[in-house]
Amino acid sequence: MENQQRMKVDISDAPWTECCGEPQMFETYYMFKRVSALISPTGKEEHIPIEVIVCKKCGKVPEFMWKKIPDLPENMKASGK
């Protein structure tokens, strides 16, 4: 096994992640994608979980998260960063 050098990072000056124009708390939820039996590797309909982060204040997915989910419905996207 190779020795990997680990870098220490001081995050004390890093800004908090914002939504609704101010730092917020977030919750983790799951959405599910339905995969048709026609394209499923098992030949059966499957439901694949997708983890999403939701702002506790506005109930929407913040921009830093929805940019990673290109087909997220527009009504679920938070407008602020």
MODELLER restraints for C-alpha pairs under 7 A, 6 or more apart:
rsr = mdl.restraints
at = mdl.atoms
rsr.add(forms.Gaussian(group=physical.xy_distance, feature=features.Distance(at['CA:16:A'], at['CA:23:A']), mean=5.72, stdev=0.5))
rsr.add(forms.Gaussian(group=physical.xy_distance, feature=features.Distance(at['CA:17:A'], at['CA:23:A']), mean=5.65, stdev=0.5))
rsr.add(forms.Gaussian(group=physical.xy_distance, feature=features.Distance(at['CA:18:A'], at['CA:24:A']), mean=5.75, stdev=0.5))
rsr.add(forms.Gaussian(group=physical.xy_distance, feature=features.Distance(at['CA:18:A'], at['CA:81:A']), mean=5.75, stdev=0.5))
rsr.add(forms.Gaussian(group=physical.xy_distance, feature=features.Distance(at['CA:19:A'], at['CA:55:A']), mean=6.85, stdev=0.5))
rsr.add(forms.Gaussian(group=physical.xy_distance, feature=features.Distance(at['CA:19:A'], at['CA:62:A']), mean=6.03, stdev=0.5))
rsr.add(forms.Gaussian(group=physical.xy_distance, feature=features.Distance(at['CA:19:A'], at['CA:80:A']), mean=5.60, stdev=0.5))
rsr.add(forms.Gaussian(group=physical.xy_distance, feature=features.Distance(at['CA:19:A'], at['CA:81:A']), mean=5.03, stdev=0.5))
rsr.add(forms.Gaussian(group=physical.xy_distance, feature=features.Distance(at['CA:20:A'], at['CA:80:A']), mean=5.28, stdev=0.5))
rsr.add(forms.Gaussian(group=physical.xy_distance, feature=features.Distance(at['CA:20:A'], at['CA:81:A']), mean=6.92, stdev=0.5))
rsr.add(forms.Gaussian(group=physical.xy_distance, feature=features.Distance(at['CA:21:A'], at['CA:80:A']), mean=6.07, stdev=0.5))
rsr.add(forms.Gaussian(group=physical.xy_distance, feature=features.Distance(at['CA:21:A'], at['CA:81:A']), mean=6.69, stdev=0.5))
rsr.add(forms.Gaussian(group=physical.xy_distance, feature=features.Distance(at['CA:24:A'], at['CA:55:A']), mean=6.72, stdev=0.5))
rsr.add(forms.Gaussian(group=physical.xy_distance, feature=features.Distance(at['CA:25:A'], at['CA:55:A']), mean=6.25, stdev=0.5))
rsr.add(forms.Gaussian(group=physical.xy_distance, feature=features.Distance(at['CA:25:A'], at['CA:56:A']), mean=5.84, stdev=0.5))
rsr.add(forms.Gaussian(group=physical.xy_distance, feature=features.Distance(at['CA:26:A'], at['CA:53:A']), mean=6.24, stdev=0.5))
rsr.add(forms.Gaussian(group=physical.xy_distance, feature=features.Distance(at['CA:26:A'], at['CA:54:A']), mean=5.41, stdev=0.5))
rsr.add(forms.Gaussian(group=physical.xy_distance, feature=features.Distance(at['CA:26:A'], at['CA:55:A']), mean=4.54, stdev=0.5))
rsr.add(forms.Gaussian(group=physical.xy_distance, feature=features.Distance(at['CA:26:A'], at['CA:56:A']), mean=5.30, stdev=0.5))
rsr.add(forms.Gaussian(group=physical.xy_distance, feature=features.Distance(at['CA:27:A'], at['CA:53:A']), mean=5.65, stdev=0.5))
rsr.add(forms.Gaussian(group=physical.xy_distance, feature=features.Distance(at['CA:27:A'], at['CA:54:A']), mean=5.29, stdev=0.5))
rsr.add(forms.Gaussian(group=physical.xy_distance, feature=features.Distance(at['CA:27:A'], at['CA:55:A']), mean=6.50, stdev=0.5))
rsr.add(forms.Gaussian(group=physical.xy_distance, feature=features.Distance(at['CA:27:A'], at['CA:56:A']), mean=6.43, stdev=0.5))
rsr.add(forms.Gaussian(group=physical.xy_distance, feature=features.Distance(at['CA:28:A'], at['CA:51:A']), mean=6.83, stdev=0.5))
rsr.add(forms.Gaussian(group=physical.xy_distance, feature=features.Distance(at['CA:28:A'], at['CA:52:A']), mean=5.80, stdev=0.5))
rsr.add(forms.Gaussian(group=physical.xy_distance, feature=features.Distance(at['CA:28:A'], at['CA:53:A']), mean=4.68, stdev=0.5))
rsr.add(forms.Gaussian(group=physical.xy_distance, feature=features.Distance(at['CA:28:A'], at['CA:54:A']), mean=6.30, stdev=0.5))
rsr.add(forms.Gaussian(group=physical.xy_distance, feature=features.Distance(at['CA:29:A'], at['CA:51:A']), mean=5.85, stdev=0.5))
rsr.add(forms.Gaussian(group=physical.xy_distance, feature=features.Distance(at['CA:29:A'], at['CA:52:A']), mean=5.32, stdev=0.5))
rsr.add(forms.Gaussian(group=physical.xy_distance, feature=features.Distance(at['CA:29:A'], at['CA:53:A']), mean=6.24, stdev=0.5))
rsr.add(forms.Gaussian(group=physical.xy_distance, feature=features.Distance(at['CA:30:A'], at['CA:49:A']), mean=5.96, stdev=0.5))
rsr.add(forms.Gaussian(group=physical.xy_distance, feature=features.Distance(at['CA:30:A'], at['CA:50:A']), mean=5.42, stdev=0.5))
rsr.add(forms.Gaussian(group=physical.xy_distance, feature=features.Distance(at['CA:30:A'], at['CA:51:A']), mean=4.54, stdev=0.5))
rsr.add(forms.Gaussian(group=physical.xy_distance, feature=features.Distance(at['CA:30:A'], at['CA:52:A']), mean=5.80, stdev=0.5))
rsr.add(forms.Gaussian(group=physical.xy_distance, feature=features.Distance(at['CA:31:A'], at['CA:49:A']), mean=5.78, stdev=0.5))
rsr.add(forms.Gaussian(group=physical.xy_distance, feature=features.Distance(at['CA:31:A'], at['CA:50:A']), mean=5.17, stdev=0.5))
rsr.add(forms.Gaussian(group=physical.xy_distance, feature=features.Distance(at['CA:31:A'], at['CA:51:A']), mean=6.45, stdev=0.5))
rsr.add(forms.Gaussian(group=physical.xy_distance, feature=features.Distance(at['CA:32:A'], at['CA:47:A']), mean=5.79, stdev=0.5))
rsr.add(forms.Gaussian(group=physical.xy_distance, feature=features.Distance(at['CA:32:A'], at['CA:48:A']), mean=5.28, stdev=0.5))
rsr.add(forms.Gaussian(group=physical.xy_distance, feature=features.Distance(at['CA:32:A'], at['CA:49:A']), mean=4.51, stdev=0.5))
rsr.add(forms.Gaussian(group=physical.xy_distance, feature=features.Distance(at['CA:32:A'], at['CA:50:A']), mean=5.76, stdev=0.5))
rsr.add(forms.Gaussian(group=physical.xy_distance, feature=features.Distance(at['CA:33:A'], at['CA:47:A']), mean=5.51, stdev=0.5))
rsr.add(forms.Gaussian(group=physical.xy_distance, feature=features.Distance(at['CA:33:A'], at['CA:48:A']), mean=5.10, stdev=0.5))
rsr.add(forms.Gaussian(group=physical.xy_distance, feature=features.Distance(at['CA:33:A'], at['CA:49:A']), mean=6.53, stdev=0.5))
rsr.add(forms.Gaussian(group=physical.xy_distance, feature=features.Distance(at['CA:34:A'], at['CA:46:A']), mean=5.86, stdev=0.5))
rsr.add(forms.Gaussian(group=physical.xy_distance, feature=features.Distance(at['CA:34:A'], at['CA:47:A']), mean=4.61, stdev=0.5))
rsr.add(forms.Gaussian(group=physical.xy_distance, feature=features.Distance(at['CA:34:A'], at['CA:48:A']), mean=6.45, stdev=0.5))
rsr.add(forms.Gaussian(group=physical.xy_distance, feature=features.Distance(at['CA:35:A'], at['CA:45:A']), mean=5.68, stdev=0.5))
rsr.add(forms.Gaussian(group=physical.xy_distance, feature=features.Distance(at['CA:35:A'], at['CA:46:A']), mean=5.07, stdev=0.5))
rsr.add(forms.Gaussian(group=physical.xy_distance, feature=features.Distance(at['CA:35:A'], at['CA:47:A']), mean=6.13, stdev=0.5))
rsr.add(forms.Gaussian(group=physical.xy_distance, feature=features.Distance(at['CA:36:A'], at['CA:45:A']), mean=4.89, stdev=0.5))
rsr.add(forms.Gaussian(group=physical.xy_distance, feature=features.Distance(at['CA:36:A'], at['CA:46:A']), mean=6.79, stdev=0.5))
rsr.add(forms.Gaussian(group=physical.xy_distance, feature=features.Distance(at['CA:37:A'], at['CA:43:A']), mean=4.84, stdev=0.5))
rsr.add(forms.Gaussian(group=physical.xy_distance, feature=features.Distance(at['CA:37:A'], at['CA:44:A']), mean=4.24, stdev=0.5))
rsr.add(forms.Gaussian(group=physical.xy_distance, feature=features.Distance(at['CA:37:A'], at['CA:45:A']), mean=4.19, stdev=0.5))
rsr.add(forms.Gaussian(group=physical.xy_distance, feature=features.Distance(at['CA:40:A'], at['CA:46:A']), mean=6.87, stdev=0.5))
rsr.add(forms.Gaussian(group=physical.xy_distance, feature=features.Distance(at['CA:53:A'], at['CA:61:A']), mean=5.92, stdev=0.5))
rsr.add(forms.Gaussian(group=physical.xy_distance, feature=features.Distance(at['CA:53:A'], at['CA:65:A']), mean=6.68, stdev=0.5))
rsr.add(forms.Gaussian(group=physical.xy_distance, feature=features.Distance(at['CA:54:A'], at['CA:60:A']), mean=5.27, stdev=0.5))
rsr.add(forms.Gaussian(group=physical.xy_distance, feature=features.Distance(at['CA:54:A'], at['CA:61:A']), mean=4.58, stdev=0.5))
rsr.add(forms.Gaussian(group=physical.xy_distance, feature=features.Distance(at['CA:54:A'], at['CA:62:A']), mean=6.65, stdev=0.5))
rsr.add(forms.Gaussian(group=physical.xy_distance, feature=features.Distance(at['CA:55:A'], at['CA:61:A']), mean=6.24, stdev=0.5))
rsr.add(forms.Gaussian(group=physical.xy_distance, feature=features.Distance(at['CA:55:A'], at['CA:62:A']), mean=6.61, stdev=0.5))
rsr.add(forms.Gaussian(group=physical.xy_distance, feature=features.Distance(at['CA:60:A'], at['CA:76:A']), mean=5.20, stdev=0.5))
rsr.add(forms.Gaussian(group=physical.xy_distance, feature=features.Distance(at['CA:60:A'], at['CA:77:A']), mean=5.48, stdev=0.5))
rsr.add(forms.Gaussian(group=physical.xy_distance, feature=features.Distance(at['CA:60:A'], at['CA:78:A']), mean=5.05, stdev=0.5))
rsr.add(forms.Gaussian(group=physical.xy_distance, feature=features.Distance(at['CA:61:A'], at['CA:76:A']), mean=5.97, stdev=0.5))
rsr.add(forms.Gaussian(group=physical.xy_distance, feature=features.Distance(at['CA:61:A'], at['CA:77:A']), mean=4.98, stdev=0.5))
rsr.add(forms.Gaussian(group=physical.xy_distance, feature=features.Distance(at['CA:61:A'], at['CA:78:A']), mean=5.48, stdev=0.5))
rsr.add(forms.Gaussian(group=physical.xy_distance, feature=features.Distance(at['CA:62:A'], at['CA:77:A']), mean=6.33, stdev=0.5))
rsr.add(forms.Gaussian(group=physical.xy_distance, feature=features.Distance(at['CA:62:A'], at['CA:78:A']), mean=5.04, stdev=0.5))
rsr.add(forms.Gaussian(group=physical.xy_distance, feature=features.Distance(at['CA:62:A'], at['CA:81:A']), mean=6.37, stdev=0.5))
rsr.add(forms.Gaussian(group=physical.xy_distance, feature=features.Distance(at['CA:63:A'], at['CA:77:A']), mean=6.94, stdev=0.5))
rsr.add(forms.Gaussian(group=physical.xy_distance, feature=features.Distance(at['CA:63:A'], at['CA:78:A']), mean=6.38, stdev=0.5))
rsr.add(forms.Gaussian(group=physical.xy_distance, feature=features.Distance(at['CA:63:A'], at['CA:81:A']), mean=5.51, stdev=0.5))
rsr.add(forms.Gaussian(group=physical.xy_distance, feature=features.Distance(at['CA:66:A'], at['CA:72:A']), mean=6.65, stdev=0.5))
rsr.add(forms.Gaussian(group=physical.xy_distance, feature=features.Distance(at['CA:66:A'], at['CA:77:A']), mean=6.65, stdev=0.5))
